[in-house]
Amino acid sequence: MPTRALRTAASGMYAQQVNIQVVANNIANLNTNSFKKNRAEFEDLMYQEVAANPLSSELPGVTEKTAMKVQVGNGVQLSSTQKMFTQGSLQQSGNQMDVALQGDGFFQIRKADGTIVYTRDGSFKVSSEGSIVTPSGYVVEPGLKVTSDTSALRIAKDGTVTMDEVNGSSMDIGKIELVKFVNPAGLTSLGNNLYAETPASGQPVIGTAGSNGFAEIQQGFSEGSNVDIVEEMVAMITAQRAYEINSKTIKTVEDMMQMANNLKR
C-alpha cells in the first residue's frame, strides 16, 4: 500500500532528524572538558507479510493461503543513544587544581542533597570553606579540605593529596578514590559533565588510581573532548543525504498515487 511507503519514509526522516541532533550536540561540545560523544543507534520496525502479487489469488488453483507472500518492513526507529567513553586527549594547563584521568574511571561527586554522582572532569576548585569542589560547587569525595595557610597542593598519580603550608611543612590530607563501572555506556547523563548510576551501568566499583585497571591521575592536565570534528562532519553529511533520499521517496510515492488516480478518469 502507498500509505505504508509514506509511513516508512517518514520514519526514516525522523530517525535522521534525531541523528542530526546527536551530531550537533557532539560538535557543540567540541571544547567541553572530558565530554564523551554520543552515537545514535537504530533498529528496524516490525515486518508484515504481503502478497507478492495481489492478483495471483485469482489464478486457477491459487488461494489466499497458497499465494506467495513476502515480508515488507515498516521503517526504522531510534533504539538508543550510546555514550562513547574513549579517552580524550590530555592538555597541560599548569593549574594545580586541574587533574585528568588517564585510563578508565570516574571521580565521585557529592551533590547538595547528598546523592553521589560521577564525572571525568577534573577542573576542580577550592571553595570558601576550603573544600575541593567542582566548578558547580559540588564536593569531590571523600570531602578533602585545605587550610588558609596552604601554599600549594600536590595530587599524586594514586590520588594522594598533599598540602604544602607556608611555613614549609607538608601534610597528607587524604586520597581521592576512583570508581569504575562494568558498563559505563549505561550511565545516564545529568549535564554539567555529571553521570548517574543506572541498572544498566551496574554498581560502582571503588579502587585506587593507578592500580587494578584504574586510571592514573595527572595533576596540571585537563582531559579534552573525544569528539573528532572530521568524523562528525562526515556523519552529518551522511545523515543529511539519508534525510534527503527519504524525502524523495515520499515525493515518488505521491507521484505514483497521482498517476493511479489519473487512470480512473
C-alpha positions in Angstrom: 0.0 0.0 0.0 1.3 3.5 -0.8 0.4 4.7 2.7 2.9 2.1 4.1 5.7 3.5 2.0 4.8 7.0 3.2 5.0 6.0 6.8 8.2 4.1 6.2 9.9 7.0 4.6 8.6 9.4 7.3 10.1 7.1 10.0 13.5 7.4 8.1 13.2 11.2 8.1 12.5 11.3 11.8 15.4 8.9 12.5 17.8 11.1 10.6 16.5 14.2 12.3 17.4 12.8 15.7 20.7 11.6 14.3 21.5 15.2 13.2 20.6 16.4 16.7 23.0 13.9 18.3 25.8 15.0 15.9 25.0 18.7 16.5 25.4 18.1 20.3 28.7 16.4 19.8 30.0 19.3 17.7 28.7 21.9 20.1 30.7 20.2 22.9 33.9 20.0 20.9 35.8 22.1 23.6 34.0 20.8 26.6 36.3 19.3 29.2 36.1 15.4 29.3 33.0 15.4 27.1 32.1 12.0 25.7 30.4 11.9 22.3 27.1 10.2 21.7 26.2 7.8 18.9 22.6 7.3 17.8 21.6 3.6 17.3 18.6 2.5 15.3 16.6 -0.7 14.7 14.1 -1.8 12.1 10.4 -1.9 12.9 8.2 -5.0 12.7 7.7 -6.7 9.3 4.4 -7.6 7.7 3.6 -10.4 5.2 2.0 -9.2 2.0 1.1 -11.0 -1.2 3.9 -10.9 -3.8 1.2 -10.4 -6.4 -2.3 -9.4 -5.2 -3.8 -10.7 -8.4 -2.3 -14.2 -8.0 -5.2 -15.4 -5.8 -7.4 -15.1 -8.9 -5.4 -17.6 -10.8 -6.8 -21.2 -11.1 -5.7 -23.4 -8.2 -4.2 -20.5 -6.2 -5.9 -19.5 -2.9 -5.1 -16.7 -0.5 -3.3 -19.2 1.7 -1.2 -20.7 -1.1 -0.3 -17.4 -2.8 3.3 -16.5 -2.4 4.0 -13.9 0.3 6.9 -11.7 1.1 8.0 -9.7 4.2 7.9 -5.9 3.9 9.4 -3.7 6.6 7.7 -0.7 8.2 10.7 1.6 8.6 13.1 2.4 11.4 13.1 3.7 14.9 15.7 5.1 17.4 16.7 2.4 19.8 19.2 4.3 22.0 21.9 6.9 22.2 25.2 5.5 23.5 28.0 7.3 25.2 31.4 6.5 23.7 33.8 6.5 26.7 37.0 6.6 24.7 40.0 8.6 26.1 40.2 12.3 25.3 43.5 14.0 24.7 45.3 15.4 27.8 46.1 19.1 27.6 48.6 20.7 30.0 47.1 23.6 31.9 49.6 24.3 34.6 46.8 24.8 37.1 47.4 22.8 40.3 43.7 22.2 40.7 43.3 20.7 37.2 43.5 16.9 37.3 42.9 14.5 34.4 42.2 10.8 34.3 44.5 8.7 32.0 42.5 5.5 31.7 39.3 4.1 33.0 37.5 5.6 35.9 35.4 8.4 37.3 35.7 10.9 40.2 33.0 10.6 42.9 31.0 13.8 43.4 28.6 14.6 46.3 25.7 16.9 45.4 24.0 19.2 47.7 21.2 16.7 48.5 23.8 14.1 49.4 23.5 11.9 46.3 26.7 10.6 44.7 27.2 11.2 41.0 30.3 10.7 38.8 32.4 12.8 36.4 35.7 12.6 34.5 36.0 16.4 34.5 38.8 17.2 37.0 38.6 21.0 36.7 38.4 21.4 40.5 38.3 24.5 42.7 38.7 25.3 46.3 35.5 26.7 48.0 35.3 29.4 50.6 35.2 26.7 53.2 38.4 25.1 51.9 36.7 22.1 50.3 37.8 20.7 46.9 34.7 21.1 44.7 33.6 21.0 41.0 33.0 24.2 39.1 29.3 23.8 40.0 30.2 23.8 43.7 29.7 20.0 44.4 32.1 18.4 46.8 34.7 15.9 45.5 34.7 12.8 47.6 35.9 12.0 50.2 35.4 15.6 51.1 39.0 16.8 51.5 39.7 20.3 52.9 42.7 22.6 52.8 43.6 25.4 55.2 44.1 29.1 54.6 47.9 28.5 55.2 48.2 26.3 52.1 50.8 27.4 49.7 50.5 24.5 47.2 48.5 21.4 46.7 50.1 18.2 45.3 48.0 15.3 43.9 49.9 12.1 43.2 49.0 9.6 40.5 47.4 7.3 43.1 45.2 10.2 44.3 47.1 11.0 47.5 46.6 14.8 48.2 49.5 16.6 50.0 49.1 20.1 51.3 52.2 22.3 51.5 51.9 25.1 54.0 53.5 28.5 54.0 55.8 27.5 57.0 57.4 24.8 54.8 55.7 21.8 56.4 53.7 19.2 54.4 50.8 17.0 55.3 48.8 14.3 53.5 45.1 15.2 53.9 43.6 12.2 52.2 43.2 10.3 49.0 40.9 10.7 46.0 39.4 7.3 45.2 38.0 6.4 41.7 35.2 4.2 40.6 34.6 2.0 37.6 31.5 0.5 36.0 31.0 -2.8 34.2 29.1 -0.9 31.5 29.9 2.8 31.6 27.8 3.4 28.5 24.8 2.6 30.7 25.3 5.7 32.8 22.7 8.4 32.4 23.9 12.0 31.6 22.8 14.7 34.0 24.5 17.7 32.4 27.4 19.7 33.9 29.7 16.7 33.0 28.0 14.5 35.6 26.7 11.0 35.3 24.4 8.9 37.5 24.3 5.2 38.1 21.6 3.1 36.5 20.7 -0.6 36.5 22.3 -0.8 33.0 25.6 0.6 34.2 25.9 -1.7 37.2 27.1 -0.7 40.6 30.3 1.3 41.0 33.5 -0.5 41.9 35.7 1.6 44.1 39.5 1.4 43.7 42.8 3.2 43.9 44.0 5.3 41.0 46.8 3.7 39.0 46.1 0.1 40.2 43.9 -2.8 39.2 43.0 -1.2 35.9 42.0 2.2 37.3 43.1 5.4 35.6 46.2 7.4 36.8 45.6 10.9 38.0 47.6 13.6 36.2 47.9 16.9 38.0 48.2 20.0 35.9 46.3 18.5 33.0 42.7 18.5 31.7 41.1 15.9 29.5 39.7 17.3 26.3 36.6 16.1 24.4 36.8 12.9 22.5 34.9 14.4 19.6 36.6 14.0 16.2 35.3 17.0 14.2 36.1 15.3 10.8 34.2 12.2 11.8 31.2 14.3 13.0 31.1 16.3 9.7 31.1 13.1 7.7 28.3 11.7 9.9 26.3 15.0 9.5 26.6 14.8 5.7 25.6 11.1 5.7 22.5 11.9 7.8 21.6 14.8 5.6 21.8 12.7 2.4 19.7 9.9 4.0 17.1 12.5 5.1 17.0 13.9 1.5 16.6 10.4 0.0 13.7 9.6 2.3 12.0 12.9 1.4 12.4 12.0 -2.3 10.8 8.6 -1.5 7.7 10.5 -0.2 7.6 12.6 -3.4 7.9 9.5 -5.6 5.1 7.7 -3.7 3.0 10.9 -4.1 3.6 10.9 -7.9 2.7 7.2 -8.1 -0.6 7.8 -6.3 -1.4 10.7 -8.6 -0.7 8.5 -11.6 -3.0 5.9 -10.2 -5.8 8.4 -9.6 -5.4 9.7 -13.1 -6.1 6.2 -14.5 -9.6 6.4 -13.1 -10.5 9.4 -15.3 
